[in-house]
């Protein structure tokens, strides 16, 4: 058995591998860039080696540095995780040539499946169903039209050298083929200098189904059943589940047998995934599921397979890399229950899914239910240099609905701030009628995404509760005797004014700001008077920072006369600008703000005193 392991990766997958290695008594070595000096995987490993600057191309993607770190620390093996160098056949060979154990497939297997055209041909020869289509040298228009008719409409004409959606046309009927072909060829020639095309069957209701396979060095290959990864945004998986909804036993048997044939065709060793595309217009049928590609590594979504099979896939990887046989036979593997995984990203769906970076001042995920795989912690920095995924939220249930409900509950119980996340988006996706029914196809978010990405707002009850905890009794003035104790108070909610109706007395000791967490989202709420909002009446004239941020402009100097509502300074926080204004006519008695300075929440920035000066 391997005794020491270097993990050539970062984030949650590095922490995931470290966890299993520790349980197996294996010493772990982490590598890290400048940006990751305080990262969780660095903290959790037994040893850590700095390998370069923050950009991945200068650190995590330089194989020589990683191999050197392994040798310097006495590591016997290298686990690549996923991404970065995990499917780099040259790096895998370099690891072996250095006398180290590569925890992954043979370099030849990586190469065979990395060339998509060659892989498709190889799979067809191995008896694995491939997407119906035509791909050959004969480019005569009449011949191509005949091929399209044999494939069956609709078809997709694609430039062989295409990319970025150029040189691609969907054709619904034979009468439209000639014009579409000519147009596609012209665009292909102009864009790529190559007008050759291929033709594929166009899948009307596509679903992304994949099979987990595993091989060892003794010639054994097993499958661990399928996963459904159809909920995608711009070809990126959002929520994955296992098993696939609507999969009957006969179709599962055919699909998984095809996946095993695919793995055996490349003499596969270790964990791999055979990805298929299914035409689900009439449900899942074996004759309408075709090979798409193979991922020669561990997948991001591997936890859902672990949850339904009870297998630790990383443990299997380490045992097989050590020369052992696969721990279980095919007959010993079975599906038990249902699992779902959501990818929690540091991004803002309401702003086009822009990445959100900064310190995780609040990072709370449920600990009492489900499983959380993460590579960050409260107080950690979300860096702009790497993938914005900060956690995988995994739920398990006896059936699909139990797993779905648990995953939604886990996301609703999350609280992360000030970094924005896609938690509310994920909850909306889980509640979509098509997802609830298990009839998701890969185009769902493209069609209905707007309904899932609306900027969330806290409920009136949540706002009222927070407001009552912040408003002091001393501000309860101007109410008539025996009149209902009802008033409207202005607040700043993540930089926007909201007016909240209050009932009854406020708090004895007011809070200058409060975080409001609800349904997986978090907002900062500040009394309007604390930031000098127009119409407020800050009796003490203290202008406080409503949130952490950077001062980008200061419009006054100490001793200046100011008028009510006059802009004092501008604060930039979470990619938004916030103007702080004078609460009344007066003089700038104190100024603690300079352009370019970083400030924390509730910092005293300006003090205004009433008077003429």
VMD Tcl script that draws the C-alpha trace (Angstrom):
set ca {
  {0.00 0.00 0.00}
  {1.13 3.55 -0.80}
  {2.48 5.18 2.36}
  {2.81 8.80 1.25}
  {0.79 10.76 -1.31}
  {1.15 14.16 -2.96}
  {-2.09 15.75 -4.15}
  {-1.50 17.75 -7.32}
  {-4.59 19.88 -6.86}
  {-6.32 22.32 -4.55}
  {-9.71 23.21 -3.09}
  {-12.39 20.74 -2.13}
  {-11.02 17.82 -4.14}
  {-7.64 18.10 -2.42}
  {-9.37 18.13 0.97}
  {-11.52 15.19 -0.13}
  {-8.47 13.10 -1.05}
  {-6.66 14.07 2.16}
  {-9.64 12.89 4.22}
  {-9.60 9.38 2.78}
  {-5.80 9.14 2.83}
  {-5.77 10.06 6.52}
  {-8.32 7.33 7.27}
  {-6.08 4.86 5.46}
  {-2.99 5.95 7.40}
  {-1.33 7.52 4.35}
  {0.84 10.63 4.85}
  {-0.29 13.52 2.62}
  {1.60 16.33 0.91}
  {-0.19 19.41 -0.42}
  {1.08 21.87 -3.02}
  {0.00 25.48 -3.08}
  {0.38 28.76 -4.92}
  {0.75 32.24 -3.43}
  {-3.05 32.68 -3.37}
  {-3.51 29.39 -1.52}
  {-0.94 29.89 1.24}
  {-3.70 29.82 3.88}
  {-6.03 27.44 2.04}
  {-7.83 24.59 3.80}
  {-6.02 21.83 1.91}
  {-2.70 23.32 3.05}
  {-3.89 23.28 6.66}
  {-5.16 19.70 6.50}
  {-2.21 18.02 4.80}
  {0.70 16.62 6.81}
  {3.11 18.69 4.75}
  {2.79 21.45 2.15}
  {5.09 22.75 -0.59}
  {4.89 26.15 -2.27}
  {5.04 25.77 -6.06}
  {4.71 29.26 -7.46}
  {2.65 32.39 -8.13}
  {-1.14 32.49 -8.02}
  {-2.00 31.91 -11.71}
  {-2.45 28.18 -12.32}
  {-0.26 28.29 -15.41}
  {2.64 29.31 -13.14}
  {1.97 26.79 -10.38}
  {-0.61 23.98 -10.54}
  {-0.09 23.41 -14.28}
  {3.70 23.04 -14.13}
  {4.33 19.33 -13.86}
  {8.05 19.70 -13.19}
  {7.40 21.65 -10.00}
  {4.91 19.06 -8.77}
  {7.21 16.11 -9.42}
  {10.07 17.97 -7.73}
  {7.85 18.60 -4.69}
  {7.00 14.88 -4.51}
  {10.66 13.89 -4.61}
  {11.68 16.54 -2.07}
  {9.08 15.34 0.44}
  {9.53 11.62 -0.13}
  {6.05 11.11 -1.54}
  {5.60 7.77 -3.30}
  {2.58 8.66 -5.40}
  {0.77 11.59 -7.03}
  {-3.02 11.95 -7.15}
  {-4.09 14.58 -9.70}
  {-7.70 15.06 -8.53}
  {-9.69 16.51 -11.43}
  {-8.97 19.44 -13.69}
  {-5.45 20.87 -13.99}
  {-3.14 17.98 -15.02}
  {-5.51 15.09 -14.33}
  {-6.03 14.17 -18.01}
  {-2.56 15.13 -19.24}
  {-1.01 11.95 -20.63}
  {2.45 13.52 -20.87}
  {2.40 14.44 -17.17}
  {1.18 10.97 -16.23}
  {4.10 9.48 -18.14}
  {6.54 11.92 -16.52}
  {5.31 10.83 -13.09}
  {5.92 7.18 -13.94}
  {9.32 7.96 -15.48}
  {10.29 9.71 -12.25}
  {9.73 6.46 -10.39}
  {6.50 7.65 -8.76}
  {3.08 6.00 -8.70}
  {0.44 7.71 -10.84}
  {-2.99 7.42 -9.21}
  {-4.92 7.28 -12.46}
  {-5.22 5.48 -15.79}
  {-2.37 4.56 -18.09}
  {-1.10 7.41 -20.28}
  {-2.12 5.39 -23.35}
  {-5.74 5.26 -22.10}
  {-5.78 9.01 -21.55}
  {-4.47 9.57 -25.08}
  {-6.92 7.14 -26.66}
  {-9.93 8.86 -25.11}
  {-8.57 12.39 -25.42}
  {-8.82 12.40 -29.23}
  {-12.59 12.67 -29.70}
  {-12.81 11.54 -33.33}
  {-10.52 8.57 -32.74}
  {-12.36 7.73 -29.51}
  {-15.69 7.60 -31.32}
  {-14.28 5.24 -33.92}
  {-12.70 3.07 -31.24}
  {-15.98 2.87 -29.33}
  {-17.89 1.85 -32.43}
  {-15.37 -0.95 -33.02}
  {-15.86 -2.06 -29.40}
  {-19.61 -2.34 -29.85}
  {-20.44 0.82 -27.92}
  {-23.34 2.74 -29.51}
  {-22.24 6.10 -30.93}
  {-24.35 9.03 -32.07}
  {-25.68 8.36 -35.59}
  {-23.83 10.48 -38.07}
  {-21.49 10.83 -41.02}
  {-17.82 11.77 -40.80}
  {-15.63 11.08 -43.81}
  {-13.72 12.66 -46.68}
  {-16.50 12.65 -49.30}
  {-17.87 16.21 -49.20}
  {-20.00 16.09 -52.35}
  {-23.27 17.97 -51.55}
  {-25.49 15.30 -53.09}
  {-23.71 12.57 -51.17}
  {-23.97 14.54 -47.93}
  {-27.70 15.00 -48.54}
  {-28.07 11.23 -48.93}
  {-26.22 10.68 -45.65}
  {-28.47 13.18 -43.87}
  {-31.56 11.35 -45.15}
  {-30.21 8.04 -43.88}
  {-29.45 9.53 -40.46}
  {-32.96 10.99 -40.27}
  {-34.06 14.59 -39.70}
  {-33.46 16.77 -37.83}
  {-29.70 16.72 -38.30}
  {-26.85 18.97 -37.31}
  {-24.26 20.06 -39.86}
  {-20.99 20.89 -38.12}
  {-17.69 22.23 -39.39}
  {-14.96 19.66 -38.76}
  {-12.64 22.47 -37.64}
  {-15.43 24.37 -35.91}
  {-15.78 25.91 -32.52}
  {-17.65 28.63 -30.69}
  {-20.89 27.77 -32.47}
  {-19.56 28.82 -35.90}
  {-20.02 26.59 -38.90}
  {-23.01 24.84 -37.38}
  {-26.56 24.52 -38.71}
  {-29.60 22.59 -37.53}
  {-31.66 21.25 -40.45}
  {-35.24 20.12 -39.87}
  {-36.18 18.87 -43.35}
  {-34.55 17.60 -46.55}
  {-35.78 20.63 -48.51}
  {-33.64 22.90 -46.34}
  {-30.45 20.85 -46.49}
  {-28.73 22.30 -49.57}
  {-29.01 25.93 -48.48}
  {-27.96 25.12 -44.90}
  {-24.95 23.14 -46.14}
  {-23.77 25.94 -48.42}
  {-24.16 28.50 -45.65}
  {-22.33 26.31 -43.16}
  {-19.46 25.65 -45.57}
  {-19.04 29.36 -46.38}
  {-18.90 30.24 -42.69}
  {-16.51 27.37 -41.96}
  {-14.16 28.42 -44.76}
  {-14.18 32.04 -43.62}
  {-13.71 31.24 -39.95}
  {-11.38 28.25 -40.02}
  {-9.98 28.01 -43.53}
  {-11.58 24.56 -43.84}
  {-15.04 23.93 -45.29}
  {-15.29 20.23 -44.48}
  {-18.31 19.24 -42.42}
  {-19.70 16.28 -40.56}
  {-23.34 15.43 -39.95}
  {-24.87 14.20 -36.70}
  {-28.31 13.24 -35.54}
  {-29.85 16.23 -33.76}
  {-31.13 15.20 -30.34}
  {-34.42 16.96 -29.63}
  {-34.72 16.17 -25.93}
  {-31.15 15.51 -24.78}
  {-30.26 14.08 -21.41}
  {-26.73 13.67 -20.10}
  {-26.31 10.21 -18.58}
  {-22.92 8.92 -17.47}
  {-21.64 5.65 -16.02}
  {-18.94 5.30 -13.36}
  {-16.45 2.62 -14.30}
  {-13.45 1.23 -12.46}
  {-10.61 -1.01 -13.61}
  {-7.56 -2.60 -11.98}
  {-4.22 -3.94 -13.18}
  {-5.50 -7.52 -13.02}
  {-7.90 -7.13 -15.94}
  {-11.04 -6.52 -13.88}
  {-13.51 -3.78 -14.83}
  {-16.77 -3.00 -13.04}
  {-19.39 -0.28 -13.26}
  {-20.97 1.52 -10.34}
  {-24.20 2.40 -12.17}
  {-25.25 5.69 -13.70}
  {-25.60 9.35 -12.84}
  {-27.86 11.95 -14.45}
  {-26.17 15.30 -15.08}
  {-28.77 16.85 -17.37}
  {-29.34 20.04 -15.39}
  {-26.71 22.23 -17.01}
  {-25.97 25.87 -17.69}
  {-23.89 26.56 -20.78}
  {-22.70 22.95 -20.78}
  {-21.61 23.18 -17.14}
  {-23.27 20.76 -14.72}
  {-25.36 22.35 -11.95}
  {-27.08 19.51 -10.08}
  {-26.25 15.81 -10.47}
  {-28.07 12.76 -9.17}
  {-27.82 8.99 -8.99}
  {-29.49 6.90 -10.18}
  {-31.03 8.50 -13.30}
  {-34.78 9.13 -13.04}
  {-36.81 7.03 -15.42}
  {-34.08 4.43 -15.95}
  {-35.51 0.90 -16.07}
  {-33.44 -2.15 -15.23}
  {-33.14 -3.42 -18.80}
  {-31.91 -0.06 -20.13}
  {-29.54 0.27 -17.18}
  {-28.08 -3.16 -17.86}
  {-27.47 -2.36 -21.56}
  {-25.99 1.06 -20.80}
  {-23.65 -0.11 -18.04}
  {-22.51 -3.10 -20.10}
  {-21.61 -0.71 -22.93}
  {-19.63 1.43 -20.48}
  {-17.64 -1.59 -19.31}
  {-16.88 -2.50 -22.95}
  {-15.65 1.06 -23.50}
  {-13.30 0.87 -20.51}
  {-11.95 -2.53 -21.53}
  {-11.31 -1.27 -25.06}
  {-8.62 1.07 -23.71}
  {-7.31 -1.28 -20.99}
  {-8.59 1.13 -18.37}
  {-7.20 1.30 -14.83}
  {-8.68 3.37 -12.01}
  {-11.77 5.59 -11.86}
  {-13.30 6.82 -15.09}
  {-16.61 8.01 -16.48}
  {-18.25 7.09 -19.77}
  {-20.56 9.92 -20.82}
  {-23.60 9.29 -22.97}
  {-26.20 11.49 -24.60}
  {-29.78 10.22 -24.59}
  {-32.73 11.16 -26.76}
  {-35.38 11.26 -24.04}
  {-38.27 12.32 -26.26}
  {-39.85 8.92 -25.58}
  {-38.20 8.23 -22.23}
  {-34.88 6.50 -21.66}
  {-34.41 3.70 -24.20}
  {-31.27 1.67 -24.84}
  {-31.53 2.22 -28.60}
  {-31.54 6.01 -28.09}
  {-28.51 6.41 -25.83}
  {-25.13 7.04 -27.47}
  {-21.49 7.41 -26.43}
  {-20.30 11.00 -26.15}
  {-16.86 10.90 -24.48}
  {-14.85 9.44 -21.62}
  {-13.41 11.39 -18.70}
  {-10.24 9.60 -17.65}
  {-10.27 10.79 -14.04}
  {-12.41 11.12 -10.96}
  {-15.48 13.29 -11.59}
  {-16.68 16.30 -9.58}
  {-19.97 14.47 -9.06}
  {-18.46 11.22 -7.77}
  {-20.03 11.65 -4.27}
  {-23.52 10.75 -5.50}
  {-22.19 7.39 -6.69}
  {-20.47 6.89 -3.35}
  {-23.71 7.64 -1.50}
  {-25.82 5.07 -3.35}
  {-23.18 2.30 -3.42}
  {-21.44 2.80 -0.07}
  {-18.08 2.83 -1.86}
  {-15.21 5.28 -1.22}
  {-13.93 5.83 -4.77}
  {-10.75 7.59 -3.61}
  {-9.91 4.59 -1.42}
  {-10.43 2.36 -4.44}
  {-8.13 4.58 -6.48}
  {-5.37 4.32 -3.91}
  {-5.74 0.56 -3.51}
  {-5.74 -0.10 -7.25}
  {-2.75 2.24 -7.75}
  {-0.97 0.14 -5.11}
  {-1.53 -2.97 -7.22}
  {-4.55 -4.39 -5.40}
  {-7.64 -5.82 -7.07}
  {-10.94 -3.92 -7.10}
  {-12.38 -4.50 -3.60}
  {-15.82 -5.65 -4.80}
  {-17.09 -7.73 -7.69}
  {-19.88 -6.57 -9.97}
  {-22.32 -8.91 -8.23}
  {-21.53 -7.30 -4.87}
  {-22.39 -3.80 -6.08}
  {-25.97 -2.53 -5.83}
  {-27.96 0.71 -5.82}
  {-29.31 1.71 -2.43}
  {-31.45 4.86 -2.23}
  {-31.00 8.14 -4.08}
  {-28.41 10.94 -3.94}
  {-28.18 14.48 -5.32}
  {-25.33 16.96 -5.44}
  {-25.46 20.73 -5.97}
  {-22.41 22.75 -6.93}
  {-22.27 25.82 -4.70}
  {-20.43 28.59 -6.51}
  {-19.18 32.00 -5.44}
  {-21.09 33.84 -8.15}
  {-24.04 36.18 -8.58}
  {-26.81 34.70 -10.75}
  {-28.67 38.04 -10.80}
  {-25.65 39.61 -12.51}
  {-25.06 37.05 -15.20}
  {-23.33 34.58 -12.86}
  {-20.33 36.87 -12.44}
  {-17.80 35.39 -10.00}
  {-17.86 36.91 -6.54}
  {-14.58 37.14 -4.68}
  {-13.39 38.30 -1.26}
  {-13.29 37.13 2.32}
  {-15.89 34.69 3.60}
  {-16.77 36.64 6.73}
  {-19.73 34.33 7.20}
  {-19.57 30.74 5.94}
  {-22.13 28.44 7.48}
  {-23.33 25.22 5.88}
  {-25.54 22.63 7.60}
  {-23.69 20.07 9.69}
  {-26.63 18.02 11.00}
  {-27.79 16.57 7.67}
  {-26.25 15.48 4.40}
  {-22.64 15.77 3.31}
  {-20.55 18.83 2.56}
  {-17.33 18.65 0.53}
  {-15.54 22.00 0.67}
  {-12.13 23.56 0.42}
  {-12.84 26.83 2.25}
  {-13.67 27.98 5.75}
  {-15.05 31.04 7.50}
  {-12.42 33.75 7.16}
  {-10.89 32.28 3.99}
  {-10.48 34.28 0.80}
  {-12.29 33.38 -2.42}
  {-9.61 33.99 -5.04}
  {-10.12 35.27 -8.61}
  {-7.53 32.82 -9.91}
  {-9.45 29.54 -9.79}
  {-12.80 27.86 -10.30}
  {-15.45 29.62 -8.15}
  {-16.92 26.40 -6.71}
  {-16.66 26.68 -2.92}
  {-18.57 23.56 -1.86}
  {-20.48 20.52 -3.01}
  {-23.72 20.01 -1.12}
  {-24.77 16.34 -1.17}
  {-28.04 14.85 0.04}
  {-29.11 11.23 0.37}
  {-32.61 9.80 0.71}
  {-34.46 6.53 0.48}
  {-36.07 7.84 -2.71}
  {-35.66 10.75 -5.11}
  {-38.12 13.10 -3.45}
  {-36.52 12.62 -0.04}
  {-33.10 13.42 -1.52}
  {-34.47 16.46 -3.38}
  {-36.22 17.83 -0.28}
  {-33.10 17.33 1.85}
  {-30.86 19.07 -0.68}
  {-33.23 22.03 -0.80}
  {-33.29 22.18 3.00}
  {-29.48 22.10 3.16}
  {-29.21 25.00 0.73}
  {-31.88 26.99 2.55}
  {-29.91 26.54 5.78}
  {-26.71 27.91 4.25}
  {-25.52 31.42 5.14}
  {-22.56 32.96 3.26}
  {-21.56 36.64 3.26}
  {-20.46 39.04 1.81}
  {-19.47 36.79 -1.09}
  {-22.49 36.11 -3.28}
  {-23.46 32.52 -4.09}
  {-25.81 30.65 -6.40}
  {-27.67 29.04 -3.48}
  {-31.04 30.68 -4.21}
  {-30.65 29.74 -7.89}
  {-30.06 26.11 -6.93}
  {-33.15 26.10 -4.69}
  {-35.24 27.51 -7.54}
  {-33.88 24.84 -9.90}
  {-34.74 22.07 -7.43}
  {-38.28 23.44 -7.22}
  {-38.80 23.68 -10.99}
  {-41.72 21.43 -12.01}
  {-39.64 19.57 -14.59}
  {-36.93 18.81 -12.05}
  {-39.49 17.69 -9.47}
  {-40.98 15.39 -12.10}
  {-37.56 14.03 -13.10}
  {-37.98 15.09 -16.73}
  {-35.05 17.51 -17.01}
  {-33.18 17.85 -20.29}
  {-30.00 19.83 -20.91}
  {-31.90 22.83 -22.30}
  {-34.04 23.50 -19.21}
  {-31.99 26.37 -17.76}
  {-31.59 27.90 -21.22}
  {-35.37 27.98 -21.57}
  {-36.48 28.85 -18.05}
  {-33.34 30.28 -16.46}
  {-34.79 33.76 -16.00}
  {-37.28 32.44 -13.47}
  {-34.42 30.94 -11.45}
  {-32.01 33.87 -11.51}
  {-34.16 36.72 -10.24}
  {-32.38 38.55 -7.43}
  {-33.78 37.19 -4.15}
  {-35.25 39.49 -1.52}
  {-35.97 38.70 2.13}
  {-39.59 38.31 3.17}
  {-41.39 41.10 4.96}
  {-41.34 39.07 8.16}
  {-37.56 38.68 8.03}
  {-37.08 42.40 7.38}
  {-39.40 43.35 10.22}
  {-37.69 41.06 12.71}
  {-34.28 42.43 11.79}
  {-35.50 46.02 11.89}
  {-37.07 45.63 15.31}
  {-33.75 44.37 16.64}
  {-31.99 47.49 15.35}
  {-34.37 50.38 16.05}
  {-33.92 51.84 19.58}
  {-36.79 52.96 21.76}
  {-35.25 56.42 21.84}
  {-36.28 56.92 18.22}
  {-39.94 56.31 19.03}
  {-41.05 59.88 18.89}
  {-43.89 61.76 17.31}
  {-46.55 59.16 18.10}
  {-49.90 60.22 19.51}
  {-51.08 58.88 22.84}
  {-53.31 55.81 22.42}
  {-52.47 55.64 18.72}
  {-51.29 52.33 17.26}
  {-47.51 51.94 17.65}
  {-46.91 51.66 13.91}
  {-44.30 53.50 11.89}
  {-42.28 53.21 8.70}
  {-38.51 53.27 8.96}
  {-35.93 53.44 6.14}
  {-33.07 50.95 5.94}
  {-30.16 50.22 3.64}
  {-30.35 46.64 2.33}
  {-27.20 45.69 0.41}
  {-26.92 49.25 -0.85}
  {-30.60 49.74 -1.66}
  {-33.19 51.63 0.35}
  {-36.13 49.68 1.74}
  {-38.92 51.03 3.96}
  {-40.06 48.65 6.68}
  {-43.31 48.95 8.63}
  {-42.63 48.45 12.33}
  {-45.14 47.42 14.96}
  {-44.48 47.89 18.65}
  {-41.37 49.08 20.48}
  {-37.85 48.63 19.16}
  {-34.76 47.25 20.83}
  {-33.36 48.63 24.06}
  {-29.84 48.62 22.59}
  {-29.79 49.20 18.83}
  {-27.54 47.31 16.43}
  {-25.74 49.46 13.83}
  {-26.08 46.67 11.25}
  {-27.43 43.15 11.00}
  {-27.19 40.22 8.61}
  {-30.51 38.82 7.41}
  {-30.30 35.21 6.27}
  {-33.17 33.43 4.55}
  {-33.60 30.72 1.91}
  {-29.90 30.37 1.22}
  {-29.27 34.10 0.76}
  {-27.80 36.72 3.09}
  {-28.32 40.49 3.13}
  {-26.78 43.20 5.25}
  {-29.32 45.58 6.73}
  {-28.34 48.96 8.20}
  {-30.49 51.75 9.65}
  {-30.67 54.47 7.03}
  {-29.63 57.09 9.56}
  {-26.34 55.28 10.20}
  {-25.17 56.04 6.66}
  {-26.51 59.56 6.43}
  {-29.38 58.67 4.16}
  {-31.52 61.47 2.80}
  {-34.58 61.92 4.92}
  {-32.98 60.30 7.95}
  {-32.13 62.25 11.07}
  {-28.91 61.00 12.67}
  {-28.93 63.02 15.86}
  {-25.25 62.41 16.54}
  {-24.09 62.98 12.94}
  {-21.94 59.84 12.91}
  {-21.55 58.42 9.41}
  {-20.65 54.72 9.65}
  {-19.52 52.32 6.94}
  {-22.54 50.12 6.15}
  {-20.34 47.22 5.00}
  {-16.72 46.29 4.31}
  {-15.46 48.10 1.24}
  {-13.05 50.51 -0.41}
  {-13.36 54.30 -0.36}
  {-13.05 55.45 -3.95}
  {-13.79 59.17 -3.51}
  {-13.89 61.72 -0.68}
  {-15.81 64.91 -1.52}
  {-15.27 66.93 1.68}
  {-12.48 67.99 4.01}
  {-12.40 68.51 7.76}
  {-13.97 71.85 8.63}
  {-16.11 72.05 5.48}
  {-19.68 73.31 5.68}
  {-22.15 70.76 4.34}
  {-25.85 70.80 3.58}
  {-28.36 68.08 4.33}
  {-28.18 65.40 1.60}
  {-24.77 66.55 0.32}
  {-22.49 63.70 -0.79}
  {-19.62 63.18 1.61}
  {-17.83 60.17 0.10}
  {-18.32 57.14 -2.12}
  {-17.79 53.58 -0.92}
  {-17.27 50.64 -3.28}
  {-18.40 47.29 -1.91}
  {-19.27 44.03 -3.68}
  {-18.78 45.70 -7.09}
  {-21.32 48.45 -6.27}
  {-20.85 52.13 -5.41}
  {-22.63 53.63 -2.41}
  {-22.81 57.37 -1.77}
  {-22.86 58.44 1.88}
  {-24.53 61.81 2.50}
  {-24.90 64.40 5.24}
  {-27.89 63.83 7.56}
  {-28.34 67.55 8.25}
  {-26.75 70.97 7.70}
  {-23.50 71.29 9.62}
  {-19.74 71.08 9.68}
  {-17.36 68.19 9.05}
  {-15.98 67.90 12.57}
  {-14.13 64.63 11.98}
  {-12.93 62.89 8.81}
  {-11.48 59.37 8.92}
  {-11.69 58.56 5.22}
  {-9.08 58.68 2.46}
  {-9.49 57.59 -1.14}
  {-8.20 54.07 -1.71}
  {-8.52 52.98 1.90}
  {-10.22 49.70 2.85}
  {-12.74 50.01 5.67}
  {-14.67 47.54 7.78}
  {-18.36 47.53 8.62}
  {-19.43 50.14 11.22}
  {-16.16 52.10 10.94}
  {-16.70 55.81 11.77}
  {-15.93 57.62 8.52}
  {-17.29 61.13 9.06}
  {-18.67 63.09 12.02}
  {-21.03 65.99 11.26}
  {-21.80 68.63 13.88}
  {-24.69 71.05 13.60}
  {-23.70 74.70 13.28}
  {-22.54 77.43 10.93}
  {-18.80 77.08 11.62}
}
mol new
graphics top color blue
foreach p $ca { graphics top sphere $p radius 0.5 }
foreach p [lrange $ca 0 end-1] q [lrange $ca 1 end] { graphics top cylinder $p $q radius 0.2 }
display resetview
